[in-house]
Amino acid sequence: MSLTIGPRVTASISSGTILALTSNASIGGAVSEALIVPGLLTTDTILSVSQKTQGAATRTSLPLIGWDTVVTNGITAQWLADPGPGAVIIVAVKR
């Protein structure tokens, strides 16, 4: 097993590799936003999507409630309300 810490966390296991990929910051303006996630592939198995950084419009803990539409280097994230600019997510995948 190997582990690398940085913008991309990598842990190798016998049946594949687990990666934690960090998105670029959101621009805000909607409850659903397509985010750039460098390194994300359409063939990756998504294990989890979680919020790393709250957006500027968030006065309290605004939950990330889901995701859909995976494209190469991108995913669409969905919040309970508009998070504003600056929200960042982490996508854990198995490759």
N, CA, C and O atoms as a printed pandas DataFrame, in Angstrom:
     atom_number atom_name residue_name chain_id  residue_number  x_coord  y_coord  z_coord
0              1         N          MET        A               1    0.854   -1.181    0.000
1              2        CA          MET        A               1    0.000    0.000    0.000
2              3         C          MET        A               1    0.890    1.231    0.000
3              4         O          MET        A               1    1.880    1.275    0.730
4              5         N          SER        A               2    0.556    2.229   -0.804
5              6        CA          SER        A               2    1.293    3.485   -0.812
6              7         C          SER        A               2    0.332    4.640   -0.600
7              8         O          SER        A               2   -0.844    4.553   -0.955
8              9         N          LEU        A               3    0.836    5.727   -0.018
9             10        CA          LEU        A               3    0.005    6.891    0.257
10            11         C          LEU        A               3    0.804    8.141   -0.068
11            12         O          LEU        A               3    1.941    8.286    0.380
12            13         N          THR        A               4    0.221    9.038   -0.839
13            14        CA          THR        A               4    0.855   10.311   -1.183
14            15         C          THR        A               4   -0.068   11.430   -0.752
15            16         O          THR        A               4   -1.252   11.412   -1.088
16            17         N          ILE        A               5    0.442   12.396   -0.022
17            18        CA          ILE        A               5   -0.367   13.523    0.438
18            19         C          ILE        A               5   -0.043   14.744   -0.420
19            20         O          ILE        A               5    1.124   15.007   -0.709
20            21         N          GLY        A               6   -1.044   15.473   -0.817
21            22        CA          GLY        A               6   -0.884   16.667   -1.638
22            23         C          GLY        A               6   -2.236   17.049   -2.200
23            24         O          GLY        A               6   -3.256   16.700   -1.607
24            25         N          PRO        A               7   -2.286   17.767   -3.344
25            26        CA          PRO        A               7   -3.570   18.126   -3.927
26            27         C          PRO        A               7   -4.370   16.892   -4.321
27            28         O          PRO        A               7   -5.596   16.932   -4.423
28            29         N          ARG        A               8   -3.648   15.791   -4.542
29            30        CA          ARG        A               8   -4.296   14.526   -4.857
30            31         C          ARG        A               8   -3.748   13.503   -3.876
31            32         O          ARG        A               8   -2.535   13.303   -3.808
32            33         N          VAL        A               9   -4.616   12.854   -3.119
33            34        CA          VAL        A               9   -4.200   11.822   -2.179
34            35         C          VAL        A               9   -4.370   10.482   -2.870
35            36         O          VAL        A               9   -5.436   10.204   -3.421
36            37         N          THR        A              10   -3.349    9.653   -2.851
37            38        CA          THR        A              10   -3.397    8.359   -3.513
38            39         C          THR        A              10   -3.100    7.256   -2.517
39            40         O          THR        A              10   -2.110    7.333   -1.788
40            41         N          ALA        A              11   -3.931    6.241   -2.473
41            42        CA          ALA        A              11   -3.688    5.052   -1.666
42            43         C          ALA        A              11   -3.916    3.847   -2.561
43            44         O          ALA        A              11   -5.012    3.678   -3.096
44            45         N          SER        A              12   -2.919    3.019   -2.733
45            46        CA          SER        A              12   -3.054    1.835   -3.587
46            47         C          SER        A              12   -3.530    0.653   -2.769
47            48         O          SER        A              12   -3.040    0.417   -1.665
48            49         N          ILE        A              13   -4.480   -0.086   -3.306
49            50        CA          ILE        A              13   -4.951   -1.315   -2.689
50            51         C          ILE        A              13   -4.918   -2.402   -3.755
51            52         O          ILE        A              13   -4.760   -2.110   -4.941
52            53         N          SER        A              14   -5.064   -3.633   -3.340
53            54        CA          SER        A              14   -4.891   -4.743   -4.273
54            55         C          SER        A              14   -5.861   -4.721   -5.455
55            56         O          SER        A              14   -5.499   -5.185   -6.536
56            57         N          SER        A              15   -7.057   -4.210   -5.292
57            58        CA          SER        A              15   -8.035   -4.244   -6.374
58            59         C          SER        A              15   -8.188   -2.902   -7.096
59            60         O          SER        A              15   -9.158   -2.710   -7.830
60            61         N          GLY        A              16   -7.265   -1.988   -6.904
61            62        CA          GLY        A              16   -7.350   -0.692   -7.579
62            63         C          GLY        A              16   -6.667    0.383   -6.770
63            64         O          GLY        A              16   -5.939    0.100   -5.819
64            65         N          THR        A              17   -6.909    1.615   -7.155
65            66        CA          THR        A              17   -6.319    2.762   -6.480
66            67         C          THR        A              17   -7.427    3.700   -6.026
67            68         O          THR        A              17   -8.360    3.975   -6.779
68            69         N          ILE        A              18   -7.326    4.190   -4.800
69            70        CA          ILE        A              18   -8.266    5.169   -4.267
70            71         C          ILE        A              18   -7.611    6.541   -4.395
71            72         O          ILE        A              18   -6.483    6.741   -3.943
72            73         N          LEU        A              19   -8.325    7.492   -5.015
73            74        CA          LEU        A              19   -7.831    8.852   -5.184
74            75         C          LEU        A              19   -8.797    9.833   -4.537
75            76         O          LEU        A              19  -10.011    9.634   -4.584
76            77         N          ALA        A              20   -8.267   10.885   -3.939
77            78        CA          ALA        A              20   -9.073   12.000   -3.440
78            79         C          ALA        A              20   -8.708   13.210   -4.294
79            80         O          ALA        A              20   -7.590   13.718   -4.213
80            81         N          LEU        A              21   -9.651   13.667   -5.108
81            82        CA          LEU        A              21   -9.421   14.757   -6.053
82            83         C          LEU        A              21  -10.135   16.016   -5.571
83            84         O          LEU        A              21  -11.289   15.952   -5.148
84            85         N          THR        A              22   -9.465   17.142   -5.632
85            86        CA          THR        A              22  -10.013   18.411   -5.155
86            87         C          THR        A              22  -10.474   19.261   -6.338
87            88         O          THR        A              22   -9.760   19.401   -7.330
88            89         N          SER        A              23  -11.673   19.823   -6.220
89            90        CA          SER        A              23  -12.219   20.662   -7.295
90            91         C          SER        A              23  -11.620   22.059   -7.262
91            92         O          SER        A              23  -11.021   22.475   -6.270
92            93         N          ASN        A              24  -11.793   22.774   -8.370
93            94        CA          ASN        A              24  -11.541   24.207   -8.382
94            95         C          ASN        A              24  -12.690   24.867   -7.625
95            96         O          ASN        A              24  -13.730   24.240   -7.423
96            97         N          ALA        A              25  -12.525   26.102   -7.211
97            98        CA          ALA        A              25  -13.564   26.816   -6.464
98            99         C          ALA        A              25  -14.783   27.099   -7.342
99           100         O          ALA        A              25  -14.664   27.342   -8.543
100          101         N          SER        A              26  -15.951   27.061   -6.712
101          102        CA          SER        A              26  -17.200   27.361   -7.418
102          103         C          SER        A              26  -17.275   28.848   -7.743
103          104         O          SER        A              26  -16.603   29.669   -7.118
104          105         N          ILE        A              27  -18.108   29.184   -8.739
105          106        CA          ILE        A              27  -18.327   30.601   -9.046
106          107         C          ILE        A              27  -19.602   31.111   -8.375
107          108         O          ILE        A              27  -19.807   32.321   -8.269
108          109         N          GLY        A              28  -20.460   30.191   -7.921
109          110        CA          GLY        A              28  -21.693   30.567   -7.229
110          111         C          GLY        A              28  -22.793   30.986   -8.193
111          112         O          GLY        A              28  -22.597   31.016   -9.408
112          113         N          GLY        A              29  -23.954   31.308   -7.628
113          114        CA          GLY        A              29  -25.078   31.777   -8.437
114          115         C          GLY        A              29  -26.181   30.770   -8.641
115          116         O          GLY        A              29  -27.226   31.110   -9.197
116          117         N          ALA        A              30  -25.980   29.528   -8.204
117          118        CA          ALA        A              30  -27.010   28.503   -8.386
118          119         C          ALA        A              30  -26.834   27.397   -7.347
119          120         O          ALA        A              30  -25.768   27.262   -6.747
120          121         N          VAL        A              31  -27.885   26.612   -7.142
121          122        CA          VAL        A              31  -27.804   25.494   -6.203
122          123         C          VAL        A              31  -27.081   24.298   -6.818
123          124         O          VAL        A              31  -26.612   23.417   -6.099
124          125         N          SER        A              32  -26.993   24.268   -8.145
125          126        CA          SER        A              32  -26.322   23.192   -8.863
126          127         C          SER        A              32  -25.255   23.822   -9.743
127          128         O          SER        A              32  -25.536   24.749  -10.503
128          129         N          GLU        A              33  -24.019   23.314   -9.637
129          130        CA          GLU        A              33  -22.936   23.919  -10.401
130          131         C          GLU        A              33  -21.971   22.860  -10.915
131          132         O          GLU        A              33  -21.590   21.942  -10.188
132          133         N          ALA        A              34  -21.583   23.001  -12.176
133          134        CA          ALA        A              34  -20.561   22.131  -12.765
134          135         C          ALA        A              34  -19.201   22.627  -12.283
135          136         O          ALA        A              34  -18.831   23.778  -12.518
136          137         N          LEU        A              35  -18.466   21.752  -11.611
137          138        CA          LEU        A              35  -17.154   22.110  -11.080
138          139         C          LEU        A              35  -16.058   21.363  -11.821
139          140         O          LEU        A              35  -16.247   20.219  -12.234
140          141         N          ILE        A              36  -14.930   22.002  -11.985
141          142        CA          ILE        A              36  -13.763   21.351  -12.570
142          143         C          ILE        A              36  -13.071   20.557  -11.475
143          144         O          ILE        A              36  -12.752   21.089  -10.412
144          145         N          VAL        A              37  -12.840   19.271  -11.746
145          146        CA          VAL        A              37  -12.131   18.387  -10.820
146          147         C          VAL        A              37  -10.981   17.764  -11.611
147          148         O          VAL        A              37  -11.152   16.722  -12.244
148          149         N          PRO        A              38   -9.804   18.405  -11.573
149          150        CA          PRO        A              38   -8.676   17.894  -12.351
150          151         C          PRO        A              38   -8.361   16.437  -12.022
151          152         O          PRO        A              38   -8.228   16.070  -10.855
152          153         N          GLY        A              39   -8.244   15.616  -13.056
153          154        CA          GLY        A              39   -7.907   14.209  -12.877
154          155         C          GLY        A              39   -9.089   13.265  -12.838
155          156         O          GLY        A              39   -8.900   12.051  -12.918
156          157         N          LEU        A              40  -10.314   13.784  -12.717
157          158        CA          LEU        A              40  -11.500   12.931  -12.666
158          159         C          LEU        A              40  -11.778   12.341  -14.049
159          160         O          LEU        A              40  -11.765   13.057  -15.050
160          161         N          LEU        A              41  -12.030   11.037  -14.097
161          162        CA          LEU        A              41  -12.323   10.351  -15.351
162          163         C          LEU        A              41  -13.752    9.818  -15.337
163          164         O          LEU        A              41  -14.302    9.535  -14.273
164          165         N          THR        A              42  -14.345    9.684  -16.500
165          166        CA          THR        A              42  -15.705    9.138  -16.588
166          167         C          THR        A              42  -15.724    7.661  -16.214
167          168         O          THR        A              42  -16.787    7.124  -15.904
168          169         N          THR        A              43  -14.584    6.997  -16.236
169          170        CA          THR        A              43  -14.505    5.576  -15.887
170          171         C          THR        A              43  -14.246    5.349  -14.396
171          172         O          THR        A              43  -14.270    4.206  -13.941
172          173         N          ASP        A              44  -14.001    6.411  -13.629
173          174        CA          ASP        A              44  -13.783    6.274  -12.182
174          175         C          ASP        A              44  -15.065    5.855  -11.477
175          176         O          ASP        A              44  -16.159    6.240  -11.889
176          177         N          THR        A              45  -14.932    5.070  -10.419
177          178        CA          THR        A              45  -16.062    4.747   -9.548
178          179         C          THR        A              45  -16.054    5.746   -8.407
179          180         O          THR        A              45  -15.107    5.782   -7.620
180          181         N          ILE        A              46  -17.094    6.557   -8.308
181          182        CA          ILE        A              46  -17.143    7.575   -7.262
182          183         C          ILE        A              46  -17.544    6.916   -5.943
183          184         O          ILE        A              46  -18.569    6.240   -5.850
184          185         N          LEU        A              47  -16.710    7.131   -4.932
185          186        CA          LEU        A              47  -16.961    6.580   -3.607
186          187         C          LEU        A              47  -17.642    7.601   -2.702
187          188         O          LEU        A              47  -18.508    7.248   -1.902
188          189         N          SER        A              48  -17.251    8.861   -2.830
189          190        CA          SER        A              48  -17.890    9.917   -2.041
190          191         C          SER        A              48  -17.603   11.280   -2.649
191          192         O          SER        A              48  -16.617   11.472   -3.360
192          193         N          VAL        A              49  -18.489   12.217   -2.350
193          194        CA          VAL        A              49  -18.313   13.618   -2.727
194          195         C          VAL        A              49  -18.620   14.413   -1.463
195          196         O          VAL        A              49  -19.709   14.298   -0.902
196          197         N          SER        A              50  -17.668   15.213   -1.021
197          198        CA          SER        A              50  -17.872   15.978    0.208
198          199         C          SER        A              50  -17.346   17.398    0.041
199          200         O          SER        A              50  -16.494   17.671   -0.804
200          201         N          GLN        A              51  -17.870   18.282    0.857
201          202        CA          GLN        A              51  -17.456   19.681    0.781
202          203         C          GLN        A              51  -16.220   19.906    1.635
203          204         O          GLN        A              51  -16.181   19.516    2.802
204          205         N          LYS        A              52  -15.211   20.537    1.047
205          206        CA          LYS        A              52  -13.980   20.874    1.758
206          207         C          LYS        A              52  -14.037   22.303    2.288
207          208         O          LYS        A              52  -13.635   22.569    3.421
208          209         N          THR        A              53  -14.544   23.229    1.455
209          210        CA          THR        A              53  -14.573   24.647    1.805
210          211         C          THR        A              53  -15.956   25.211    1.512
211          212         O          THR        A              53  -16.504   24.982    0.434
212          213         N          GLN        A              54  -16.522   25.945    2.463
213          214        CA          GLN        A              54  -17.815   26.589    2.242
214          215         C          GLN        A              54  -17.659   27.753    1.281
215          216         O          GLN        A              54  -16.602   28.381    1.220
216          217         N          GLY        A              55  -18.717   28.037    0.531
217          218        CA          GLY        A              55  -18.720   29.192   -0.359
218          219         C          GLY        A              55  -18.928   30.481    0.421
219          220         O          GLY        A              55  -19.305   30.443    1.592
220          221         N          ALA        A              56  -18.688   31.605   -0.209
221          222        CA          ALA        A              56  -18.762   32.914    0.435
222          223         C          ALA        A              56  -20.162   33.281    0.907
223          224         O          ALA        A              56  -20.302   34.059    1.850
224          225         N          ALA        A              57  -21.205   32.739    0.272
225          226        CA          ALA        A              57  -22.581   33.079    0.646
226          227         C          ALA        A              57  -23.064   32.296    1.864
227          228         O          ALA        A              57  -24.164   32.536    2.361
228          229         N          THR        A              58  -22.248   31.363    2.343
229          230        CA          THR        A              58  -22.673   30.488    3.426
230          231         C          THR        A              58  -22.397   31.120    4.781
231          232         O          THR        A              58  -21.244   31.303    5.173
232          233         N          ARG        A              59  -23.472   31.449    5.492
233          234        CA          ARG        A              59  -23.324   32.010    6.834
234          235         C          ARG        A              59  -23.310   30.903    7.888
235          236         O          ARG        A              59  -22.730   31.057    8.963
236          237         N          THR        A              60  -23.942   29.815    7.568
237          238        CA          THR        A              60  -23.939   28.650    8.447
238          239         C          THR        A              60  -23.524   27.451    7.609
239          240         O          THR        A              60  -23.200   27.600    6.431
240          241         N          SER        A              61  -23.532   26.302    8.185
241          242        CA          SER        A              61  -23.126   25.106    7.456
242          243         C          SER        A              61  -24.190   24.708    6.435
243          244         O          SER        A              61  -25.200   24.096    6.782
244          245         N          LEU        A              62  -23.954   25.058    5.189
245          246        CA          LEU        A              62  -24.872   24.739    4.089
246          247         C          LEU        A              62  -24.465   23.403    3.502
247          248         O          LEU        A              62  -23.346   23.274    3.004
248          249         N          PRO        A              63  -25.340   22.395    3.543
249          250        CA          PRO        A              63  -24.918   21.065    3.100
250          251         C          PRO        A              63  -24.848   20.886    1.584
251          252         O          PRO        A              63  -25.665   21.408    0.826
252          253         N          LEU        A              64  -23.843   20.130    1.186
253          254        CA          LEU        A              64  -23.756   19.594   -0.162
254          255         C          LEU        A              64  -24.691   18.388   -0.153
255          256         O          LEU        A              64  -24.477   17.457    0.624
256          257         N          ILE        A              65  -25.718   18.382   -0.994
257          258        CA          ILE        A              65  -26.723   17.314   -0.901
258          259         C          ILE        A              65  -26.621   16.249   -1.977
259          260         O          ILE        A              65  -27.325   15.241   -1.917
260          261         N          GLY        A              66  -25.746   16.460   -2.971
261          262        CA          GLY        A              66  -25.633   15.436   -3.994
262          263         C          GLY        A              66  -24.742   15.848   -5.136
263          264         O          GLY        A              66  -24.102   16.900   -5.121
264          265         N          TRP        A              67  -24.723   14.978   -6.128
265          266        CA          TRP        A              67  -23.922   15.211   -7.329
266          267         C          TRP        A              67  -24.526   14.410   -8.465
267          268         O          TRP        A              67  -25.277   13.460   -8.244
268          269         N          ASP        A              68  -24.191   14.805   -9.681
269          270        CA          ASP        A              68  -24.571   14.035  -10.863
270          271         C          ASP        A              68  -23.702   14.483  -12.030
271          272         O          ASP        A              68  -22.816   15.319  -11.851
272          273         N          THR        A              69  -23.931   13.959  -13.182
273          274        CA          THR        A              69  -23.257   14.344  -14.424
274          275         C          THR        A              69  -21.740   14.414  -14.286
275          276         O          THR        A              69  -21.165   15.490  -14.125
276          277         N          VAL        A              70  -21.116   13.267  -14.352
277          278        CA          VAL        A              70  -19.656   13.207  -14.327
278          279         C          VAL        A              70  -19.132   13.270  -15.756
279          280         O          VAL        A              70  -19.578   12.521  -16.625
280          281         N          VAL        A              71  -18.188   14.163  -15.989
281          282        CA          VAL        A              71  -17.486   14.256  -17.266
282          283         C          VAL        A              71  -15.991   14.222  -16.945
283          284         O          VAL        A              71  -15.603   14.364  -15.785
284          285         N          THR        A              72  -15.159   14.036  -17.957
285          286        CA          THR        A              72  -13.725   14.062  -17.717
286          287         C          THR        A              72  -13.351   15.417  -17.128
287          288         O          THR        A              72  -13.652   16.464  -17.699
288          289         N          ASN        A              73  -12.689   15.376  -15.977
289          290        CA          ASN        A              73  -12.254   16.574  -15.243
290          291         C          ASN        A              73  -13.402   17.426  -14.713
291          292         O          ASN        A              73  -13.226   18.629  -14.520
292          293         N          GLY        A              74  -14.573   16.835  -14.473
293          294        CA          GLY        A              74  -15.672   17.625  -13.949
294          295         C          GLY        A              74  -16.817   16.824  -13.376
295          296         O          GLY        A              74  -17.007   15.654  -13.707
296          297         N          ILE        A              75  -17.581   17.477  -12.505
297          298        CA          ILE        A              75  -18.755   16.877  -11.875
298          299         C          ILE        A              75  -19.731   18.009  -11.551
299          300         O          ILE        A              75  -19.309   19.146  -11.340
300          301         N          THR        A              76  -21.011   17.713  -11.511
301          302        CA          THR        A              76  -22.000   18.701  -11.105
302          303         C          THR        A              76  -22.371   18.448   -9.646
303          304         O          THR        A              76  -22.845   17.371   -9.287
304          305         N          ALA        A              77  -22.145   19.459   -8.820
305          306        CA          ALA        A              77  -22.451   19.372   -7.384
306          307         C          ALA        A              77  -23.764   20.093   -7.107
307          308         O          ALA        A              77  -24.111   21.062   -7.781
308          309         N          GLN        A              78  -24.495   19.599   -6.095
309          310        CA          GLN        A              78  -25.785   20.188   -5.737
310          311         C          GLN        A              78  -25.799   20.502   -4.244
311          312         O          GLN        A              78  -25.514   19.643   -3.410
312          313         N          TRP        A              79  -26.142   21.765   -3.921
313          314        CA          TRP        A              79  -26.249   22.204   -2.539
314          315         C          TRP        A              79  -27.706   22.457   -2.185
315          316         O          TRP        A              79  -28.565   22.494   -3.066
316          317         N          LEU        A              80  -27.984   22.629   -0.911
317          318        CA          LEU        A              80  -29.331   22.939   -0.445
318          319         C          LEU        A              80  -29.765   24.323   -0.946
319          320         O          LEU        A              80  -30.945   24.548   -1.216
320          321         N          ALA        A              81  -28.809   25.241   -1.066
321          322        CA          ALA        A              81  -29.041   26.589   -1.602
322          323         C          ALA        A              81  -27.745   27.027   -2.280
323          324         O          ALA        A              81  -26.744   26.312   -2.221
324          325         N          ASP        A              82  -27.753   28.177   -2.914
325          326        CA          ASP        A              82  -26.564   28.688   -3.593
326          327         C          ASP        A              82  -25.437   28.886   -2.570
327          328         O          ASP        A              82  -25.598   29.663   -1.629
328          329         N          PRO        A              83  -24.295   28.194   -2.738
329          330        CA          PRO        A              83  -23.204   28.335   -1.775
330          331         C          PRO        A              83  -22.388   29.608   -1.989
331          332         O          PRO        A              83  -21.584   29.976   -1.131
332          333         N          GLY        A              84  -22.582   30.277   -3.109
333          334        CA          GLY        A              84  -21.771   31.447   -3.428
334          335         C          GLY        A              84  -20.419   31.024   -3.976
335          336         O          GLY        A              84  -20.130   29.831   -4.072
336          337         N          PRO        A              85  -19.589   31.998   -4.337
337          338        CA          PRO        A              85  -18.275   31.665   -4.884
338          339         C          PRO        A              85  -17.341   31.101   -3.814
339          340         O          PRO        A              85  -17.449   31.430   -2.633
340          341         N          GLY        A              86  -16.427   30.247   -4.258
341          342        CA          GLY        A              86  -15.381   29.755   -3.358
342          343         C          GLY        A              86  -15.597   28.383   -2.762
343          344         O          GLY        A              86  -14.712   27.885   -2.066
344          345         N          ALA        A              87  -16.746   27.741   -3.004
345          346        CA          ALA        A              87  -16.969   26.398   -2.462
346          347         C          ALA        A              87  -16.056   25.395   -3.177
347          348         O          ALA        A              87  -15.888   25.457   -4.395
348          349         N          VAL        A              88  -15.477   24.486   -2.419
349          350        CA          VAL        A              88  -14.576   23.472   -2.961
350          351         C          VAL        A              88  -15.040   22.110   -2.466
351          352         O          VAL        A              88  -15.406   21.959   -1.300
352          353         N          ILE        A              89  -15.024   21.106   -3.364
353          354        CA          ILE        A              89  -15.402   19.751   -2.970
354          355         C          ILE        A              89  -14.237   18.796   -3.167
355          356         O          ILE        A              89  -13.292   19.080   -3.903
356          357         N          ILE        A              90  -14.327   17.665   -2.496
357          358        CA          ILE        A              90  -13.376   16.572   -2.671
358          359         C          ILE        A              90  -14.147   15.370   -3.195
359          360         O          ILE        A              90  -15.177   14.991   -2.638
360          361         N          VAL        A              91  -13.647   14.779   -4.257
361          362        CA          VAL        A              91  -14.273   13.595   -4.857
362          363         C          VAL        A              91  -13.336   12.407   -4.638
363          364         O          VAL        A              91  -12.216   12.392   -5.149
364          365         N          ALA        A              92  -13.798   11.414   -3.877
365          366        CA          ALA        A              92  -13.012   10.196   -3.660
366          367         C          ALA        A              92  -13.441    9.170   -4.703
367          368         O          ALA        A              92  -14.631    8.890   -4.852
368          369         N          VAL        A              93  -12.474    8.614   -5.418
369          370        CA          VAL        A              93  -12.779    7.670   -6.479
370          371         C          VAL        A              93  -11.909    6.413   -6.358
371          372         O          VAL        A              93  -10.840    6.418   -5.749
372          373         N          LYS        A              94  -12.413    5.349   -6.960
373          374        CA          LYS        A              94  -11.630    4.121   -7.122
374          375         C          LYS        A              94  -11.324    3.999   -8.606
375          376         O          LYS        A              94  -12.215    4.104   -9.449
376          377         N          ARG        A              95  -10.071    3.780   -8.908
377          378        CA          ARG        A              95   -9.662    3.678  -10.319
378          379         C          ARG        A              95   -8.977    2.346  -10.536
379          380         O          ARG        A              95   -8.550    2.047  -11.652
